[in-house]
Amino acid sequence: MIEAGKTVGFEYTLKLDDGSVVQSNKGGEPLKYVHGENQILPALEQQLEGLDVDDEKNVKLSAEDAYGEIKEEAFQEVPTEQIPEDARRVGAQLSAQGYNGAIRVHEVKDETVVLDFNHPLAGQDLMFDIRVVSIE
């Protein structure tokens, strides 16, 4: 049974409200985490408490319980010349030294680019279809 300190492995399919699949590991390596150590979303971890091997569960998390709402302060406008030429398009993914979060180009203006530092799934309700495959 899943409880604090146990290493849990599970298969999952992550979907958005519209049913589109964001990510899945079914048929591949299970996602492993140590229960109670905040290695996965806390609200998801709470929903897995007490499950056993081969148990299946559908979990819906509100945006607030998943990656949070979209934060206006997570948008930053920078001069265009600070962005590589091939990344000066909406949706381009960027990285920055010393920052390991997501950075996306949100808008391209005449002399500036608006960057979005929100998690890519911020503002989204998430649905997880889960099957527990191991508990150690």
Stockholm file with secondary structure:
# STOCKHOLM 1.0

chainA/1-136         MIEAGKTVGFEYTLKLDDGSVVQSNKGGEPLKYVHGENQILPALEQQLEGLDVDDEKNVKLSAEDAYGEIKEEAFQEVPTEQIPEDARRVGAQLSAQGYNGAIRVHEVKDETVVLDFNHPLAGQDLMFDIRVVSIE
#=GR chainA/1-136 SS CCCTTCEEEEEEEEEETTSCEEEECTTSCCEEEETTSCSSCHHHHHHHTTCCTTCEEEEEECGGGTTCCCCGGGEEEEEGGGSCGGGCSTTCEEEETTEEEEEEEEEECSSEEEEECSCTTTTCCEEEEEEEEEEC
#=GC SS_cons         CCCTTCEEEEEEEEEETTSCEEEECTTSCCEEEETTSCSSCHHHHHHHTTCCTTCEEEEEECGGGTTCCCCGGGEEEEEGGGSCGGGCSTTCEEEETTEEEEEEEEEECSSEEEEECSCTTTTCCEEEEEEEEEEC
//
